[in-house]
């Protein structure tokens, strides 16, 4: 039987505390890692803030300095066990699954999922159904993402439905009100992150004549405060959808990490698949194809791990983590 390791972090001015817990432990294992919150934030700003930075991150420096954040898991879980990461502060911005353990990327050893807090993980797990039969697929709302268009058509065929293309914000809001019996909500459009107000971040849809500017066409995190879903998986196949309050300008708190991912979790999504940076349209389509193919036979964390491994090996262009490591599963995913 697959085990689960909970790995939670707390960053301070001079170090990071790591707490690891399994069902059979009487108390958590506690380690101190010599990585400060400021150092992690500086590296995140330099290496993962936007498409260009994520594509050009220095992998040797990334591994040498931050590998210590995940190295301890090898002594507390077997290969194939699911790891639940609960980051803190700037660690929310780092793709911990793209660090290496014992010479391999962690995602090759263990399926990984994330949570903004341990309390959120417990809440989502209590509502988890594991059903992936019916899907609502929305894609390429502005007609300028050809691979997102293909992605939406492909996934609609996989689930036996029709994609919703070229949709407006109002049309999507109406669809969400009818989505109570939907197991999977997949949105493949432009993502937008507001660095000044995380609740204004969202997904960009087709404009209407009534819209004054592009912000009127954004389904924002704030809009989702009045939305109610009963969806096992929400996939935000768009740029920067996993980011939250702070966005490389301040240190976010664990339970106060606000953004699109947290908004969909609060609305009723049990798991959210979202991106840490501005993603490539073509490689995202390739990743999503592999992810959903595996999701038909396994859980979300394992499906994502398999998809990321396959994408990295499928094409020499996709070997850099910028292409295969951008998406994280937030929620129990098991």
ZADO-1210 file (C-alpha; in nm, 4 decimals, padded with zeros to 6 digits):
<atoms>
<atom x="00.0000" y="00.0000" z="00.0000" code="UNK" pos="1"/>
<atom x="00.1308" y="00.3448" z="-00.0943" code="UNK" pos="2"/>
<atom x="00.2348" y="00.5547" z="00.2024" code="UNK" pos="3"/>
<atom x="00.2069" y="00.9315" z="00.2502" code="UNK" pos="4"/>
<atom x="00.4675" y="01.1691" z="00.3892" code="UNK" pos="5"/>
<atom x="00.3622" y="01.5161" z="00.5029" code="UNK" pos="6"/>
<atom x="00.6540" y="01.7599" z="00.4728" code="UNK" pos="7"/>
<atom x="00.5808" y="02.1062" z="00.6099" code="UNK" pos="8"/>
<atom x="00.8184" y="02.4039" z="00.6192" code="UNK" pos="9"/>
<atom x="00.8575" y="02.7209" z="00.8200" code="UNK" pos="10"/>
<atom x="01.1001" y="02.9874" z="00.6976" code="UNK" pos="11"/>
<atom x="01.2718" y="03.2383" z="00.9258" code="UNK" pos="12"/>
<atom x="01.5311" y="03.5126" z="00.8967" code="UNK" pos="13"/>
<atom x="01.8245" y="03.2733" z="00.9101" code="UNK" pos="14"/>
<atom x="01.6981" y="02.9180" z="00.8470" code="UNK" pos="15"/>
<atom x="01.4116" y="02.6910" z="00.7432" code="UNK" pos="16"/>
<atom x="01.2488" y="02.4348" z="00.9705" code="UNK" pos="17"/>
<atom x="01.1210" y="02.1148" z="00.8091" code="UNK" pos="18"/>
<atom x="00.8616" y="01.8952" z="00.9801" code="UNK" pos="19"/>
<atom x="00.8004" y="01.5447" z="00.8429" code="UNK" pos="20"/>
<atom x="00.5094" y="01.3287" z="00.9559" code="UNK" pos="21"/>
<atom x="00.3705" y="00.9870" z="00.8652" code="UNK" pos="22"/>
<atom x="00.0651" y="00.8068" z="00.9993" code="UNK" pos="23"/>
<atom x="00.2833" y="00.5730" z="01.2050" code="UNK" pos="24"/>
<atom x="00.4922" y="00.8518" z="01.3657" code="UNK" pos="25"/>
<atom x="00.4131" y="00.9503" z="01.7246" code="UNK" pos="26"/>
<atom x="00.5584" y="01.2945" z="01.6584" code="UNK" pos="27"/>
<atom x="00.7065" y="01.4753" z="01.3565" code="UNK" pos="28"/>
<atom x="01.0725" y="01.4566" z="01.2641" code="UNK" pos="29"/>
<atom x="01.2127" y="01.8103" z="01.2793" code="UNK" pos="30"/>
<atom x="01.5152" y="01.9361" z="01.0865" code="UNK" pos="31"/>
<atom x="01.6817" y="02.2753" z="01.0541" code="UNK" pos="32"/>
<atom x="01.8000" y="02.3685" z="00.7054" code="UNK" pos="33"/>
<atom x="02.0423" y="02.6635" z="00.6629" code="UNK" pos="34"/>
<atom x="01.8309" y="02.8462" z="00.4040" code="UNK" pos="35"/>
<atom x="01.6756" y="03.1780" z="00.5020" code="UNK" pos="36"/>
<atom x="01.3487" y="03.3227" z="00.3826" code="UNK" pos="37"/>
<atom x="01.5329" y="03.6150" z="00.2206" code="UNK" pos="38"/>
<atom x="01.7668" y="03.3860" z="00.0289" code="UNK" pos="39"/>
<atom x="01.4795" y="03.1756" z="-00.1007" code="UNK" pos="40"/>
<atom x="01.2877" y="03.4869" z="-00.2016" code="UNK" pos="41"/>
<atom x="01.5865" y="03.6357" z="-00.3848" code="UNK" pos="42"/>
<atom x="01.6412" y="03.3145" z="-00.5785" code="UNK" pos="43"/>
<atom x="01.2715" y="03.2881" z="-00.6630" code="UNK" pos="44"/>
<atom x="01.2683" y="03.6450" z="-00.7950" code="UNK" pos="45"/>
<atom x="01.5775" y="03.5865" z="-01.0059" code="UNK" pos="46"/>
<atom x="01.5008" y="03.2372" z="-01.1327" code="UNK" pos="47"/>
<atom x="01.1251" y="03.1808" z="-01.1516" code="UNK" pos="48"/>
<atom x="00.9613" y="03.5228" z="-01.1937" code="UNK" pos="49"/>
<atom x="00.8221" y="03.5011" z="-01.5442" code="UNK" pos="50"/>
<atom x="00.8808" y="03.2986" z="-01.8573" code="UNK" pos="51"/>
<atom x="01.2320" y="03.4193" z="-01.9396" code="UNK" pos="52"/>
<atom x="01.3668" y="03.3641" z="-01.5881" code="UNK" pos="53"/>
<atom x="01.2149" y="03.0192" z="-01.5522" code="UNK" pos="54"/>
<atom x="01.3588" y="02.9133" z="-01.8852" code="UNK" pos="55"/>
<atom x="01.7095" y="03.0305" z="-01.7999" code="UNK" pos="56"/>
<atom x="01.7349" y="02.9193" z="-01.4363" code="UNK" pos="57"/>
<atom x="02.0818" y="02.7905" z="-01.3473" code="UNK" pos="58"/>
<atom x="02.0088" y="02.4275" z="-01.2655" code="UNK" pos="59"/>
<atom x="02.3399" y="02.3568" z="-01.0914" code="UNK" pos="60"/>
<atom x="02.2937" y="02.6543" z="-00.8590" code="UNK" pos="61"/>
<atom x="01.9302" y="02.5569" z="-00.8008" code="UNK" pos="62"/>
<atom x="02.0249" y="02.2055" z="-00.6966" code="UNK" pos="63"/>
<atom x="02.3392" y="02.2927" z="-00.5027" code="UNK" pos="64"/>
<atom x="02.1749" y="02.5566" z="-00.2872" code="UNK" pos="65"/>
<atom x="01.8208" y="02.4241" z="-00.2427" code="UNK" pos="66"/>
<atom x="01.8553" y="02.0484" z="-00.2751" code="UNK" pos="67"/>
<atom x="01.8709" y="02.0368" z="00.1048" code="UNK" pos="68"/>
<atom x="01.4999" y="02.1257" z="00.1124" code="UNK" pos="69"/>
<atom x="01.4012" y="01.7835" z="-00.0220" code="UNK" pos="70"/>
<atom x="01.7029" y="01.5590" z="00.0510" code="UNK" pos="71"/>
<atom x="01.5632" y="01.4493" z="00.3938" code="UNK" pos="72"/>
<atom x="01.2539" y="01.2862" z="00.2413" code="UNK" pos="73"/>
<atom x="01.4637" y="00.9907" z="00.1233" code="UNK" pos="74"/>
<atom x="01.5002" y="00.8767" z="00.4825" code="UNK" pos="75"/>
<atom x="01.1302" y="00.9058" z="00.5624" code="UNK" pos="76"/>
<atom x="00.9478" y="00.7608" z="00.2622" code="UNK" pos="77"/>
<atom x="00.9877" y="00.4798" z="00.0143" code="UNK" pos="78"/>
<atom x="00.9999" y="00.5211" z="-00.3609" code="UNK" pos="79"/>
<atom x="00.6434" y="00.5586" z="-00.4878" code="UNK" pos="80"/>
<atom x="00.5052" y="00.7070" z="-00.1639" code="UNK" pos="81"/>
<atom x="00.3095" y="01.0306" z="-00.2082" code="UNK" pos="82"/>
<atom x="00.4717" y="01.3437" z="-00.0647" code="UNK" pos="83"/>
<atom x="00.2477" y="01.6269" z="00.0524" code="UNK" pos="84"/>
<atom x="00.4470" y="01.9506" z="00.0598" code="UNK" pos="85"/>
<atom x="00.3195" y="02.2400" z="00.2686" code="UNK" pos="86"/>
<atom x="00.5517" y="02.5291" z="00.1772" code="UNK" pos="87"/>
<atom x="00.5864" y="02.8495" z="00.3751" code="UNK" pos="88"/>
<atom x="00.6718" y="03.2017" z="00.2666" code="UNK" pos="89"/>
<atom x="00.8808" y="03.2172" z="-00.0514" code="UNK" pos="90"/>
<atom x="00.8958" y="02.8372" z="-00.0748" code="UNK" pos="91"/>
<atom x="00.5485" y="02.8610" z="-00.2296" code="UNK" pos="92"/>
<atom x="00.7222" y="02.9921" z="-00.5421" code="UNK" pos="93"/>
<atom x="00.9755" y="02.7091" z="-00.5765" code="UNK" pos="94"/>
<atom x="00.9163" y="02.3844" z="-00.7712" code="UNK" pos="95"/>
<atom x="01.0403" y="02.1508" z="-00.4985" code="UNK" pos="96"/>
<atom x="00.9545" y="01.8486" z="-00.7144" code="UNK" pos="97"/>
<atom x="01.2185" y="01.9690" z="-00.9635" code="UNK" pos="98"/>
<atom x="01.5008" y="01.9222" z="-00.7114" code="UNK" pos="99"/>
<atom x="01.7030" y="01.6029" z="-00.7150" code="UNK" pos="100"/>
<atom x="01.7191" y="01.3340" z="-00.4474" code="UNK" pos="101"/>
<atom x="01.9950" y="01.0751" z="-00.4682" code="UNK" pos="102"/>
<atom x="02.0771" y="01.1776" z="-00.8247" code="UNK" pos="103"/>
<atom x="01.7200" y="01.1804" z="-00.9615" code="UNK" pos="104"/>
<atom x="01.4524" y="01.4439" z="-00.9841" code="UNK" pos="105"/>
<atom x="01.2188" y="01.3976" z="-00.6900" code="UNK" pos="106"/>
<atom x="00.9237" y="01.3549" z="-00.9261" code="UNK" pos="107"/>
<atom x="01.0949" y="01.0438" z="-01.0667" code="UNK" pos="108"/>
<atom x="01.1004" y="00.8925" z="-00.7176" code="UNK" pos="109"/>
<atom x="00.7733" y="01.0115" z="-00.5654" code="UNK" pos="110"/>
<atom x="00.4396" y="01.1599" z="-00.6737" code="UNK" pos="111"/>
<atom x="00.4097" y="01.5083" z="-00.5219" code="UNK" pos="112"/>
<atom x="00.1239" y="01.7372" z="-00.4276" code="UNK" pos="113"/>
<atom x="00.1165" y="02.0723" z="-00.2500" code="UNK" pos="114"/>
<atom x="-00.1098" y="02.2607" z="-00.0091" code="UNK" pos="115"/>
<atom x="-00.1217" y="02.6234" z="00.1077" code="UNK" pos="116"/>
<atom x="-00.1606" y="02.4837" z="00.4615" code="UNK" pos="117"/>
<atom x="-00.2085" y="02.1489" z="00.6342" code="UNK" pos="118"/>
<atom x="-00.5606" y="02.2577" z="00.7324" code="UNK" pos="119"/>
<atom x="-00.6557" y="02.3118" z="00.3676" code="UNK" pos="120"/>
<atom x="-00.5241" y="01.9664" z="00.2765" code="UNK" pos="121"/>
<atom x="-00.7387" y="01.8060" z="00.5465" code="UNK" pos="122"/>
<atom x="-01.0464" y="01.9985" z="00.4281" code="UNK" pos="123"/>
<atom x="-00.9976" y="01.8971" z="00.0632" code="UNK" pos="124"/>
<atom x="-00.9284" y="01.5348" z="00.1491" code="UNK" pos="125"/>
<atom x="-01.2550" y="01.5147" z="00.3433" code="UNK" pos="126"/>
<atom x="-01.4499" y="01.6121" z="00.0288" code="UNK" pos="127"/>
<atom x="-01.2509" y="01.4103" z="-00.2231" code="UNK" pos="128"/>
<atom x="-01.4528" y="01.1713" z="-00.4429" code="UNK" pos="129"/>
<atom x="-01.1969" y="01.0359" z="-00.6896" code="UNK" pos="130"/>
<atom x="-01.4413" y="01.0595" z="-00.9816" code="UNK" pos="131"/>
<atom x="-01.3147" y="01.1745" z="-01.3223" code="UNK" pos="132"/>
<atom x="-01.6026" y="01.0861" z="-01.5520" code="UNK" pos="133"/>
<atom x="-01.7714" y="01.4131" z="-01.6495" code="UNK" pos="134"/>
<atom x="-01.5782" y="01.7206" z="-01.7567" code="UNK" pos="135"/>
<atom x="-01.6372" y="02.0850" z="-01.8452" code="UNK" pos="136"/>
<atom x="-01.3682" y="02.1943" z="-02.0923" code="UNK" pos="137"/>
<atom x="-01.3082" y="02.5631" z="-02.1687" code="UNK" pos="138"/>
<atom x="-01.0293" y="02.6751" z="-02.3994" code="UNK" pos="139"/>
<atom x="-00.8697" y="02.9395" z="-02.6225" code="UNK" pos="140"/>
<atom x="-01.1181" y="03.2084" z="-02.5286" code="UNK" pos="141"/>
<atom x="-00.9497" y="03.4753" z="-02.7428" code="UNK" pos="142"/>
<atom x="-00.8584" y="03.2688" z="-03.0462" code="UNK" pos="143"/>
<atom x="-00.4841" y="03.3305" z="-03.0069" code="UNK" pos="144"/>
<atom x="-00.3649" y="03.0105" z="-02.8373" code="UNK" pos="145"/>
<atom x="-00.3600" y="02.7412" z="-03.1081" code="UNK" pos="146"/>
<atom x="-00.2192" y="02.4704" z="-02.8818" code="UNK" pos="147"/>
<atom x="-00.4689" y="02.5514" z="-02.6070" code="UNK" pos="148"/>
<atom x="-00.7382" y="02.5186" z="-02.8731" code="UNK" pos="149"/>
<atom x="-00.6066" y="02.1736" z="-02.9667" code="UNK" pos="150"/>
<atom x="-00.5813" y="02.0860" z="-02.5973" code="UNK" pos="151"/>
<atom x="-00.9462" y="02.1708" z="-02.5337" code="UNK" pos="152"/>
<atom x="-01.0692" y="01.9776" z="-02.8377" code="UNK" pos="153"/>
<atom x="-00.8561" y="01.6753" z="-02.7492" code="UNK" pos="154"/>
<atom x="-00.9732" y="01.6618" z="-02.3876" code="UNK" pos="155"/>
<atom x="-01.3376" y="01.7098" z="-02.4814" code="UNK" pos="156"/>
<atom x="-01.3062" y="01.4065" z="-02.7086" code="UNK" pos="157"/>
<atom x="-01.1412" y="01.2101" z="-02.4282" code="UNK" pos="158"/>
<atom x="-01.4349" y="01.2804" z="-02.1949" code="UNK" pos="159"/>
<atom x="-01.6986" y="01.2421" z="-02.4643" code="UNK" pos="160"/>
<atom x="-01.8178" y="01.6012" z="-02.4722" code="UNK" pos="161"/>
<atom x="-01.7818" y="01.9316" z="-02.6583" code="UNK" pos="162"/>
<atom x="-01.5273" y="02.2049" z="-02.5765" code="UNK" pos="163"/>
<atom x="-01.6385" y="02.5579" z="-02.4995" code="UNK" pos="164"/>
<atom x="-01.4204" y="02.7828" z="-02.7165" code="UNK" pos="165"/>
<atom x="-01.4188" y="03.1613" z="-02.7482" code="UNK" pos="166"/>
<atom x="-01.6222" y="03.2037" z="-02.4302" code="UNK" pos="167"/>
<atom x="-01.6818" y="03.5284" z="-02.2452" code="UNK" pos="168"/>
<atom x="-01.6548" y="03.5758" z="-01.8692" code="UNK" pos="169"/>
<atom x="-02.0334" y="03.5847" z="-01.8362" code="UNK" pos="170"/>
<atom x="-02.0716" y="03.2638" z="-02.0355" code="UNK" pos="171"/>
<atom x="-01.8175" y="03.0873" z="-01.8157" code="UNK" pos="172"/>
<atom x="-01.9869" y="03.2107" z="-01.4998" code="UNK" pos="173"/>
<atom x="-02.3142" y="03.0657" z="-01.6292" code="UNK" pos="174"/>
<atom x="-02.1415" y="02.7356" z="-01.7058" code="UNK" pos="175"/>
<atom x="-01.9964" y="02.7197" z="-01.3556" code="UNK" pos="176"/>
<atom x="-02.3418" y="02.7583" z="-01.2040" code="UNK" pos="177"/>
<atom x="-02.4466" y="02.4463" z="-01.3945" code="UNK" pos="178"/>
<atom x="-02.1333" y="02.2497" z="-01.3059" code="UNK" pos="179"/>
<atom x="-02.2505" y="02.0796" z="-00.9865" code="UNK" pos="180"/>
<atom x="-02.2300" y="01.7363" z="-01.1446" code="UNK" pos="181"/>
<atom x="-01.8958" y="01.7966" z="-01.3163" code="UNK" pos="182"/>
<atom x="-01.5972" y="01.5977" z="-01.1892" code="UNK" pos="183"/>
<atom x="-01.3311" y="01.7870" z="-01.3856" code="UNK" pos="184"/>
<atom x="-01.3165" y="02.1564" z="-01.4769" code="UNK" pos="185"/>
<atom x="-01.0415" y="02.2294" z="-01.7294" code="UNK" pos="186"/>
<atom x="-00.9605" y="02.5856" z="-01.8391" code="UNK" pos="187"/>
<atom x="-00.6950" y="02.6406" z="-02.1091" code="UNK" pos="188"/>
<atom x="-00.6750" y="03.0163" z="-02.1604" code="UNK" pos="189"/>
<atom x="-00.4591" y="03.3159" z="-02.0744" code="UNK" pos="190"/>
<atom x="-00.3844" y="03.3549" z="-01.7042" code="UNK" pos="191"/>
<atom x="-00.3310" y="03.6907" z="-01.5397" code="UNK" pos="192"/>
<atom x="-00.1671" y="03.7672" z="-01.2060" code="UNK" pos="193"/>
<atom x="-00.2162" y="04.1071" z="-01.0410" code="UNK" pos="194"/>
<atom x="00.0955" y="04.1851" z="-00.8382" code="UNK" pos="195"/>
<atom x="-00.0827" y="04.4614" z="-00.6510" code="UNK" pos="196"/>
<atom x="-00.3984" y="04.2725" z="-00.5544" code="UNK" pos="197"/>
<atom x="-00.3986" y="03.8917" z="-00.5743" code="UNK" pos="198"/>
<atom x="-00.7795" y="03.8803" z="-00.5623" code="UNK" pos="199"/>
<atom x="-00.7876" y="04.0630" z="-00.8973" code="UNK" pos="200"/>
<atom x="-00.5848" y="03.7840" z="-01.0596" code="UNK" pos="201"/>
<atom x="-00.7698" y="03.5470" z="-01.2871" code="UNK" pos="202"/>
<atom x="-00.8374" y="03.3933" z="-01.6260" code="UNK" pos="203"/>
<atom x="-00.8799" y="03.6134" z="-01.9323" code="UNK" pos="204"/>
<atom x="-01.1844" y="03.5428" z="-02.1492" code="UNK" pos="205"/>
<atom x="-01.3258" y="03.6875" z="-02.4689" code="UNK" pos="206"/>
<atom x="-01.4289" y="04.0535" z="-02.4380" code="UNK" pos="207"/>
<atom x="-01.7827" y="04.1762" z="-02.4891" code="UNK" pos="208"/>
<atom x="-01.8958" y="04.5179" z="-02.6201" code="UNK" pos="209"/>
<atom x="-01.9844" y="04.6140" z="-02.2626" code="UNK" pos="210"/>
<atom x="-01.6299" y="04.5596" z="-02.1339" code="UNK" pos="211"/>
<atom x="-01.4389" y="04.8831" z="-02.0770" code="UNK" pos="212"/>
<atom x="-01.0977" y="04.7132" z="-02.0695" code="UNK" pos="213"/>
<atom x="-00.9403" y="04.3695" z="-02.0335" code="UNK" pos="214"/>
<atom x="-00.9967" y="04.3588" z="-01.6580" code="UNK" pos="215"/>
<atom x="-01.3719" y="04.3375" z="-01.7224" code="UNK" pos="216"/>
<atom x="-01.3129" y="04.0108" z="-01.9121" code="UNK" pos="217"/>
<atom x="-01.1181" y="03.8468" z="-01.6271" code="UNK" pos="218"/>
<atom x="-01.2779" y="03.5815" z="-01.4106" code="UNK" pos="219"/>
<atom x="-01.0951" y="03.6828" z="-01.0962" code="UNK" pos="220"/>
<atom x="-01.0189" y="03.5175" z="-00.7660" code="UNK" pos="221"/>
<atom x="-01.2579" y="03.7694" z="-00.6119" code="UNK" pos="222"/>
<atom x="-01.5374" y="03.6568" z="-00.8483" code="UNK" pos="223"/>
<atom x="-01.4902" y="03.3014" z="-00.7237" code="UNK" pos="224"/>
<atom x="-01.5744" y="03.4043" z="-00.3661" code="UNK" pos="225"/>
<atom x="-01.9413" y="03.3763" z="-00.4658" code="UNK" pos="226"/>
<atom x="-01.9014" y="03.0548" z="-00.6673" code="UNK" pos="227"/>
<atom x="-01.9838" y="02.7084" z="-00.5371" code="UNK" pos="228"/>
<atom x="-01.8391" y="02.3961" z="-00.6966" code="UNK" pos="229"/>
<atom x="-01.8349" y="02.0254" z="-00.6208" code="UNK" pos="230"/>
<atom x="-01.5483" y="01.9398" z="-00.8511" code="UNK" pos="231"/>
<atom x="-01.2808" y="01.6811" z="-00.7850" code="UNK" pos="232"/>
<atom x="-01.0246" y="01.8478" z="-01.0127" code="UNK" pos="233"/>
<atom x="-00.9853" y="02.2005" z="-01.1434" code="UNK" pos="234"/>
<atom x="-00.7091" y="02.2399" z="-01.4019" code="UNK" pos="235"/>
<atom x="-00.5948" y="02.5953" z="-01.4695" code="UNK" pos="236"/>
<atom x="-00.3924" y="02.5402" z="-01.7863" code="UNK" pos="237"/>
<atom x="-00.2741" y="02.8992" z="-01.8015" code="UNK" pos="238"/>
<atom x="00.0130" y="03.1203" z="-01.6886" code="UNK" pos="239"/>
<atom x="00.0947" y="03.1916" z="-01.3213" code="UNK" pos="240"/>
<atom x="-00.2239" y="03.0389" z="-01.1798" code="UNK" pos="241"/>
<atom x="-00.0498" y="02.8861" z="-00.8754" code="UNK" pos="242"/>
<atom x="00.0891" y="03.2202" z="-00.7575" code="UNK" pos="243"/>
<atom x="-00.0527" y="03.4015" z="-00.4595" code="UNK" pos="244"/>
<atom x="-00.0251" y="03.7129" z="-00.2466" code="UNK" pos="245"/>
<atom x="00.3290" y="03.8405" z="-00.2387" code="UNK" pos="246"/>
<atom x="00.4427" y="03.7359" z="-00.5893" code="UNK" pos="247"/>
<atom x="00.8122" y="03.7931" z="-00.5255" code="UNK" pos="248"/>
<atom x="00.7533" y="04.1344" z="-00.3654" code="UNK" pos="249"/>
<atom x="00.6927" y="04.0288" z="-00.0059" code="UNK" pos="250"/>
<atom x="00.7003" y="03.7126" z="00.2010" code="UNK" pos="251"/>
<atom x="00.3553" y="03.5486" z="00.1996" code="UNK" pos="252"/>
<atom x="00.2228" y="03.3686" z="00.5053" code="UNK" pos="253"/>
<atom x="00.1278" y="03.0017" z="00.4803" code="UNK" pos="254"/>
<atom x="-00.2398" y="03.0282" z="00.5733" code="UNK" pos="255"/>
<atom x="-00.2727" y="03.3662" z="00.4011" code="UNK" pos="256"/>
<atom x="-00.1539" y="03.2574" z="00.0563" code="UNK" pos="257"/>
<atom x="-00.4301" y="03.4069" z="-00.1577" code="UNK" pos="258"/>
<atom x="-00.4682" y="03.3650" z="-00.5329" code="UNK" pos="259"/>
<atom x="-00.6531" y="03.1670" z="-00.7997" code="UNK" pos="260"/>
<atom x="-00.5600" y="02.8281" z="-00.6574" code="UNK" pos="261"/>
<atom x="-00.6818" y="02.9135" z="-00.3077" code="UNK" pos="262"/>
<atom x="-00.9952" y="03.0716" z="-00.4554" code="UNK" pos="263"/>
<atom x="-01.0913" y="02.7536" z="-00.6436" code="UNK" pos="264"/>
<atom x="-01.0212" y="02.5426" z="-00.3354" code="UNK" pos="265"/>
<atom x="-01.2477" y="02.7702" z="-00.1315" code="UNK" pos="266"/>
<atom x="-01.5163" y="02.7515" z="-00.4008" code="UNK" pos="267"/>
<atom x="-01.5292" y="02.3739" z="-00.3659" code="UNK" pos="268"/>
<atom x="-01.2585" y="02.2309" z="-00.5903" code="UNK" pos="269"/>
<atom x="-01.0906" y="01.9405" z="-00.4117" code="UNK" pos="270"/>
<atom x="-00.7709" y="01.9581" z="-00.6190" code="UNK" pos="271"/>
<atom x="-00.6283" y="02.2328" z="-00.8392" code="UNK" pos="272"/>
<atom x="-00.3627" y="02.1800" z="-01.1051" code="UNK" pos="273"/>
<atom x="-00.1967" y="02.5164" z="-01.1625" code="UNK" pos="274"/>
<atom x="00.1237" y="02.6796" z="-01.2892" code="UNK" pos="275"/>
<atom x="00.4101" y="02.8518" z="-01.1074" code="UNK" pos="276"/>
<atom x="00.5202" y="03.0690" z="-01.3989" code="UNK" pos="277"/>
<atom x="00.4348" y="03.1839" z="-01.7526" code="UNK" pos="278"/>
<atom x="00.4068" y="02.8565" z="-01.9402" code="UNK" pos="279"/>
<atom x="00.4755" y="02.7520" z="-02.2988" code="UNK" pos="280"/>
<atom x="00.1565" y="02.6837" z="-02.4960" code="UNK" pos="281"/>
<atom x="00.2919" y="02.3873" z="-02.6940" code="UNK" pos="282"/>
<atom x="00.4580" y="02.1998" z="-02.4081" code="UNK" pos="283"/>
<atom x="00.1532" y="02.2592" z="-02.1872" code="UNK" pos="284"/>
<atom x="-00.0699" y="02.0860" z="-02.4417" code="UNK" pos="285"/>
<atom x="00.1744" y="01.7927" z="-02.4500" code="UNK" pos="286"/>
<atom x="00.1801" y="01.7719" z="-02.0692" code="UNK" pos="287"/>
<atom x="-00.1989" y="01.7849" z="-02.0373" code="UNK" pos="288"/>
<atom x="-00.2460" y="01.5098" z="-02.2935" code="UNK" pos="289"/>
<atom x="-00.0206" y="01.2813" z="-02.0926" code="UNK" pos="290"/>
<atom x="-00.1685" y="01.3850" z="-01.7583" code="UNK" pos="291"/>
<atom x="-00.5297" y="01.3057" z="-01.8481" code="UNK" pos="292"/>
<atom x="-00.4377" y="00.9822" z="-02.0187" code="UNK" pos="293"/>
<atom x="-00.2850" y="00.8632" z="-01.6906" code="UNK" pos="294"/>
<atom x="-00.5660" y="01.0142" z="-01.4812" code="UNK" pos="295"/>
<atom x="-00.8063" y="00.7614" z="-01.6299" code="UNK" pos="296"/>
<atom x="-00.6220" y="00.4820" z="-01.4466" code="UNK" pos="297"/>
<atom x="-00.4559" y="00.6406" z="-01.1422" code="UNK" pos="298"/>
<atom x="-00.4722" y="00.9317" z="-00.8958" code="UNK" pos="299"/>
<atom x="-00.3873" y="01.2919" z="-00.9748" code="UNK" pos="300"/>
<atom x="-00.0476" y="01.3048" z="-00.8040" code="UNK" pos="301"/>
<atom x="00.0773" y="00.9920" z="-00.9791" code="UNK" pos="302"/>
<atom x="-00.0732" y="01.0984" z="-01.3118" code="UNK" pos="303"/>
<atom x="00.1115" y="01.4308" z="-01.2954" code="UNK" pos="304"/>
<atom x="00.4387" y="01.2634" z="-01.1962" code="UNK" pos="305"/>
<atom x="00.4166" y="01.0242" z="-01.4908" code="UNK" pos="306"/>
<atom x="00.3219" y="01.3024" z="-01.7319" code="UNK" pos="307"/>
<atom x="00.6113" y="01.5233" z="-01.6222" code="UNK" pos="308"/>
<atom x="00.8608" y="01.2398" z="-01.6557" code="UNK" pos="309"/>
<atom x="00.7317" y="01.1475" z="-02.0005" code="UNK" pos="310"/>
<atom x="00.7357" y="01.5075" z="-02.1218" code="UNK" pos="311"/>
<atom x="01.0949" y="01.5562" z="-02.0058" code="UNK" pos="312"/>
<atom x="01.2032" y="01.2473" z="-02.1986" code="UNK" pos="313"/>
<atom x="00.9853" y="01.2962" z="-02.5059" code="UNK" pos="314"/>
<atom x="01.1711" y="01.5791" z="-02.6751" code="UNK" pos="315"/>
<atom x="01.5126" y="01.7359" z="-02.6241" code="UNK" pos="316"/>
<atom x="01.3392" y="02.0760" z="-02.6223" code="UNK" pos="317"/>
<atom x="01.1490" y="01.9866" z="-02.3075" code="UNK" pos="318"/>
<atom x="01.4321" y="01.8655" z="-02.0837" code="UNK" pos="319"/>
<atom x="01.4573" y="02.1919" z="-01.8929" code="UNK" pos="320"/>
<atom x="01.2247" y="02.2180" z="-01.5874" code="UNK" pos="321"/>
<atom x="01.0733" y="02.5331" z="-01.7388" code="UNK" pos="322"/>
<atom x="00.8720" y="02.3048" z="-01.9679" code="UNK" pos="323"/>
<atom x="00.7895" y="02.0009" z="-01.7550" code="UNK" pos="324"/>
<atom x="00.7923" y="02.1314" z="-01.3944" code="UNK" pos="325"/>
<atom x="00.5690" y="02.4383" z="-01.4178" code="UNK" pos="326"/>
<atom x="00.2502" y="02.2696" z="-01.2977" code="UNK" pos="327"/>
<atom x="00.1824" y="02.1621" z="-00.9407" code="UNK" pos="328"/>
<atom x="-00.1059" y="01.9652" z="-00.7926" code="UNK" pos="329"/>
<atom x="-00.2584" y="02.1500" z="-00.4994" code="UNK" pos="330"/>
<atom x="-00.4781" y="01.9241" z="-00.2873" code="UNK" pos="331"/>
<atom x="-00.4646" y="01.5614" z="-00.1703" code="UNK" pos="332"/>
<atom x="-00.4793" y="01.4248" z="-00.5284" code="UNK" pos="333"/>
<atom x="-00.5022" y="01.0642" z="-00.4131" code="UNK" pos="334"/>
</atoms>
